[in-house]
Amino acid sequence: MKLCYRGVTYEYEPQVEVSQEGDVIGRYRGCPLREHLARGGRVLSRLSALLTYRGVPYSS
């Protein structure tokens, strides 16, 4: 897809995320709510990060 921003043209190629449905984790308005699991590619870490806000360290 060709895009233009402030006079500069560039080619945009969106990344395709492949996922599979997992287990039912609950219900929302009477419909089953499923967990979606990423397949392949990168894995997001759920480890807490050490952050700093106005000089005070905290973890997420």
Phi and psi restraints in degrees (value plus and minus 20) as a CYANA .aco file:
   2 LYS   PHI    -114.8   -74.8
   2 LYS   PSI     106.0   146.0
   3 LEU   PHI    -143.1  -103.1
   3 LEU   PSI     142.1   182.1
   4 CYS   PHI    -157.9  -117.9
   4 CYS   PSI     110.9   150.9
   5 TYR   PHI    -155.9  -115.9
   5 TYR   PSI      99.2   139.2
   6 ARG   PHI      32.0    72.0
   6 ARG   PSI      22.4    62.4
   7 GLY   PHI      64.7   104.7
   7 GLY   PSI     -25.3    14.7
   8 VAL   PHI    -122.0   -82.0
   8 VAL   PSI     102.8   142.8
   9 THR   PHI    -115.6   -75.6
   9 THR   PSI     125.0   165.0
  10 TYR   PHI    -171.5  -131.5
  10 TYR   PSI     141.4   181.4
  11 GLU   PHI    -117.8   -77.8
  11 GLU   PSI     106.6   146.6
  12 TYR   PHI    -130.1   -90.1
  12 TYR   PSI     106.0   146.0
  13 GLU   PHI    -143.4  -103.4
  13 GLU   PSI      80.4   120.4
  14 PRO   PHI     -85.2   -45.2
  14 PRO   PSI     125.4   165.4
  15 GLN   PHI     -99.3   -59.3
  15 GLN   PSI     122.2   162.2
  16 VAL   PHI    -118.3   -78.3
  16 VAL   PSI     101.2   141.2
  17 GLU   PHI    -116.4   -76.4
  17 GLU   PSI     103.4   143.4
  18 VAL   PHI    -123.4   -83.4
  18 VAL   PSI     107.9   147.9
  19 SER   PHI    -159.0  -119.0
  19 SER   PSI     143.5   183.5
  20 GLN   PHI    -149.9  -109.9
  20 GLN   PSI     131.6   171.6
  21 GLU   PHI     -95.5   -55.5
  21 GLU   PSI     118.7   158.7
  22 GLY   PHI    -125.7   -85.7
  22 GLY   PSI    -168.7  -128.7
  23 ASP   PHI     -94.4   -54.4
  23 ASP   PSI     140.0   180.0
  24 VAL   PHI     -95.0   -55.0
  24 VAL   PSI     103.8   143.8
  25 ILE   PHI    -127.7   -87.7
  25 ILE   PSI     -22.3    17.7
  26 GLY   PHI     148.1   188.1
  26 GLY   PSI    -187.7  -147.7
  27 ARG   PHI    -151.1  -111.1
  27 ARG   PSI     121.1   161.1
  28 TYR   PHI    -149.4  -109.4
  28 TYR   PSI      96.8   136.8
  29 ARG   PHI      32.4    72.4
  29 ARG   PSI      19.3    59.3
  30 GLY   PHI      66.4   106.4
  30 GLY   PSI     -26.7    13.3
  31 CYS   PHI    -123.8   -83.8
  31 CYS   PSI     124.4   164.4
  32 PRO   PHI     -86.0   -46.0
  32 PRO   PSI     117.7   157.7
  33 LEU   PHI    -127.0   -87.0
  33 LEU   PSI      98.5   138.5
  34 ARG   PHI    -123.8   -83.8
  34 ARG   PSI     130.2   170.2
  35 GLU   PHI    -104.5   -64.5
  35 GLU   PSI     115.2   155.2
  36 HIS   PHI    -124.0   -84.0
  36 HIS   PSI     106.4   146.4
  37 LEU   PHI    -127.2   -87.2
  37 LEU   PSI     112.8   152.8
  38 ALA   PHI     -94.7   -54.7
  38 ALA   PSI     119.9   159.9
  39 ARG   PHI    -132.2   -92.2
  39 ARG   PSI     111.4   151.4
  40 GLY   PHI      44.8    84.8
  40 GLY   PSI    -189.5  -149.5
  41 GLY   PHI      42.7    82.7
  41 GLY   PSI    -167.0  -127.0
  42 ARG   PHI    -103.1   -63.1
  42 ARG   PSI     133.5   173.5
  43 VAL   PHI    -135.5   -95.5
  43 VAL   PSI     105.6   145.6
  44 LEU   PHI    -101.9   -61.9
  44 LEU   PSI     112.7   152.7
  45 SER   PHI    -107.7   -67.7
  45 SER   PSI     120.2   160.2
  46 ARG   PHI    -120.8   -80.8
  46 ARG   PSI      -4.6    35.4
  47 LEU   PHI     -92.0   -52.0
  47 LEU   PSI     126.9   166.9
  48 SER   PHI     -93.6   -53.6
  48 SER   PSI     126.4   166.4
  49 ALA   PHI    -125.0   -85.0
  49 ALA   PSI     124.5   164.5
  50 LEU   PHI    -108.9   -68.9
  50 LEU   PSI      93.2   133.2
  51 LEU   PHI    -136.2   -96.2
  51 LEU   PSI     145.1   185.1
  52 THR   PHI    -152.3  -112.3
  52 THR   PSI     110.4   150.4
  53 TYR   PHI    -146.2  -106.2
  53 TYR   PSI      95.3   135.3
  54 ARG   PHI      32.1    72.1
  54 ARG   PSI      21.1    61.1
  55 GLY   PHI      64.4   104.4
  55 GLY   PSI     -22.0    18.0
  56 VAL   PHI    -124.6   -84.6
  56 VAL   PSI      98.0   138.0
  57 PRO   PHI     -95.7   -55.7
  57 PRO   PSI     122.9   162.9
  58 TYR   PHI    -172.1  -132.1
  58 TYR   PSI     145.7   185.7
  59 SER   PHI    -139.0   -99.0
  59 SER   PSI     127.6   167.6
